[in-house]
């Protein structure tokens, strides 16, 4: 079983991504945790969202299953995610807008699940993004063109 050492700093500015840091020779805590590539090996059977949940809560819960940090989740994290989705659904379905305390409590639960990039950076977890961009043309056609032009 893999262990994950995480330093949780809930306050202060969000740290920069590792590639944006200038000073790389000074250690500022444990190494960054990298999510394994590919689907996690031991994903628990996750319950479907409750059909009575508000659509936004359902979308949020389903998005967690596709997110990179899900590779680190344990069954208790998924139980907490269901709890957060239930809270979110009740707040969104209420007749009156939720108060600040309710919103802060929900944000705290969501932060403990590392649902935003800022939350993950504070925990020193970075998800590597797939490299997407334009592909460069092969060099051979350019060499052939140069040969025609010079010849």
N, C-alpha and C positions, 0 to 999 in steps of 0.2 A: 504494500500500500504506500502510495506517495504521500509525503507530508509537505505542507505548504506553510512557510514562515511568512507572516504578514505583519507589518507594522501599521497599525491603524491610527492615523492622525485625523481627527474629525474636524479640526479647526485650522484656520489659517488659509493662505492662498493655495490654489491648486498647483502642485508641482508641474514643471514642464515635462514633456515627453523626453525619454532618454536621448533621442537624437537631437533635441533642441538644447540640451544642456551644454554649457561652455566648458565647465571644469569637470573633466572626466577622471582626473587622477585622485580625487578625494572621495573616499567611500562615504555615502550618506545612508548607511543601513544595509539590510540584507539585499542580496541580489534580486533583480526583478523576476517575478514569476511569469513564465511564458505559458500560455495555454497550449496544450498539445495539438498538433495538427490532426485533422480528421475528427470524426465523431468520437465522443468519449466511449471508452470500452464498457463501462458498467453504468449506463444510464438507467435509473430506476423507471419502472412503469409509471408514467405520469398520468394523473387523472385528467380527464378532459375538463375544460372550463365549465362552470355551472351554467346551464342554459338561462338561468334567471339573472345572471350578471348583466350589468350595463355593458353595451358594446365596447366602450373605451377600456373598461377593466378587462374584458375578454381579449382585446387586441394586445394590451400590455402583457398579460399572462402568456399568451401565445408567443409574443416577441421574445420573451425570456428563453424559451425553448430553442430559439434559433440564434441566440446571442453567443458570442465567444466565451463569456464568463461562465456559461452553463457547464463548461468542462470542469469547473471547480466545485460545482454545487453537489451537496450531499442531500439525502432524502429530507433531512430537517430543513434545508434551505428551500426545497420545493414546497414543503408544508408552510413555511413562512411566506412564500410567494402566493400561495392560495389565500392565506390570511390577508395579505396586503390587497389582493384583487377583490376579496369580499368587502374589506373596508372601503376601498375605492368605489366599488359598485354602490354600496349603501350611501356614500356621500354624494355620488352623482345622481342617484335616484331620489334623494330627499327633496321635500318641497321648498326648503329654504337653503340658501348657500351654506356650505360648511364654514365653521369658525376657524380662526387662525390656529388654535391649539390642535384641532383635528387635522388640518393640513400639515402642520409641523410633525405630528406623530406619524402620519402616513409617509411623509418625506423621509423620516428617520428609518422607517421599516424598509423603504425602497433603497435608501443609501446603504443599509446593512447588507443588501443583496447585490451591491456594486452595480447598480443599473445604469449609472452615467459614467462617462469617461473620467470626470473629476473624482468621483467616488473610487474608481479603480486606480487612478494615479495616486490618490492619497494612501491607498493600500499597497502601492508599489506593484500593481499588476498592469501590464500593458498588453493589449491585444494587437498582434501584428495584422496590418491590413494587407489584403491581396494587392499586388502591384497590378494596376490597370493603366493603360495608356496607349498611345499610338505606337505601333510597331514600325521600326525603321525598314526602309527598303533594303533588299540585299545589295551587297556591294558589287557583285559580278556584272549586273547590267550597266552600272556606272563605269566600270573598267572597260567594258566593250564599247561604250559610247566614246570614252576618251581615246581608245585605240582608233576608232573611226575618224574622230576629229583631228587627231595628230597625223594620221597616215595618209 
